[in-house]
Amino acid sequence: MMVHTGITKNTEPLQKGESLIPGYTIIHHMRRGKDCDVYYVWSEERLSGCIAKTLQPEAKNHEDAKNRMIREGECLKALSHPNLVRGYEIIANPTPVIVQETLTGETLSHLVRSLAHQHKALPIKQLAHLGMQLCSVVHYLHLNNLLHLDIKPSNIISQPPLAKVIDLNLAASPGDVRKGIGTKQYMAPEQAREEALTTAADVWGVGAVLFFAATGKRPFQSLEYGRYEQLERPAEPVQTYREMDGFLANHIDRCLQYEADQRPKLKDIHEFLCSFIEKDARC
C-alpha cells in the first residue's frame, strides 16, 4: 500500500486503498473544489468511515488556502451544535487534513432540484423547519464571533430530521474580510461591494437559501463575470414564484433587503418560525 505523508505533484485524486495520512485509508474520492479534495476514508482509530477534507494538489503551496483550512478545522473541533457538521480532528502538517463526521443525507441543492424534476416543491412545514434550524446554527456561529459567509444550498446537508451546515472554509470574524469572499449568487450586496461585513451578511444568506428551497430558483441568477444582480435590482418577492403564508413569505423577503440594517435578526426569524410550526401542528 502506498503511503502519502503529503499531497504529491500528481493532480489526480488519490485512489481507493491509498493512505491519505497514517491511520486513514481512501475508500473513494467524493469531490474536488477550487482548493480542496474531499474523500471518504476509513479510520483505523474509530473503525468507521469518516469524511476527510484536504488541499488539492494545485493548492498545496497556497498559504492563504492552507491557513483557511487549518482555521476551519480548529473551528469545527471547538464548536458543537446539532445543525453543524462535527469535526473530529485537524492535522496541520505537512498538508492540512480535516477529519469530520460522515453525513448520510443529500445536499439541499440536490434535494430541491430532484423535487423540481418531479414537478414538486419542498413542503411548507419542511421549509419552516429548515429555516428554524439554519437560524439556530448561524446564530450560534455569530455568538462565537464567526460569520459563515458562504451559506448556500450545496453547503447544507438534508439529513432528516436535521439540516447540517458544512464548510466553514470562508468563515471569518465580522469586519473587513478579504475581497471576493463568498459564492456570487448568494452574496449579500455588501459582500459584492467588498465592504466590512456584519451578521446581516449571513441573514441574507439564510434568506437566499430559503428563497431557493421554496421556489427551486435562486433569487439572483447571473453567472456573468463581474456582474452582481443584487447590486442592480431588488430580489423579487418569494410569492412571485410560489403561494404561501404571507407572514412566512414576508420574513424571507425581509432577509433579502438591500440595506443590511433593514434585515431582521436571526433570533426574531427563529421565534416566528417556532410559532409558525407550533400553530401548524395544532391545525
HELIX and SHEET records of a PDB file:
HELIX    1   1 PRO A   57  ALA A   59  5                                   3    
HELIX    2   2 GLU A   63  ALA A   78  1                                  16    
HELIX    3   3 LEU A  108  HIS A  117  1                                  10    
HELIX    4   4 ILE A  124  LEU A  143  1                                  20    
HELIX    5   5 PRO A  153  ASN A  155  5                                   3    
HELIX    6   6 LYS A  184  TYR A  186  5                                   3    
HELIX    7   7 PRO A  189  ALA A  192  1                                   4    
HELIX    8   8 ALA A  200  THR A  215  1                                  16    
HELIX    9   9 GLU A  229  LEU A  231  5                                   3    
HELIX   10  10 VAL A  238  THR A  240  5                                   3    
HELIX   11  11 GLY A  246  CYS A  255  1                                  10    
HELIX   12  12 ALA A  260  GLN A  262  5                                   3    
HELIX   13  13 LEU A  266  ARG A  282  1                                  17    
SHEET    1   A 6 SER A  19  ILE A  21  0                                        
SHEET    2   A 6 TYR A  24  ARG A  32 -1                                        
SHEET    3   A 6 CYS A  36  SER A  43 -1                                        
SHEET    4   A 6 SER A  48  LEU A  55 -1                                        
SHEET    5   A 6 VAL A  97  GLN A 100 -1                                        
SHEET    6   A 6 GLY A  87  ILE A  91 -1                                        
SHEET    1   B 3 GLU A 106  THR A 107  0                                        
SHEET    2   B 3 ILE A 156  GLN A 159 -1                                        
SHEET    3   B 3 LEU A 162  VAL A 165 -1                                        
END                                                                             
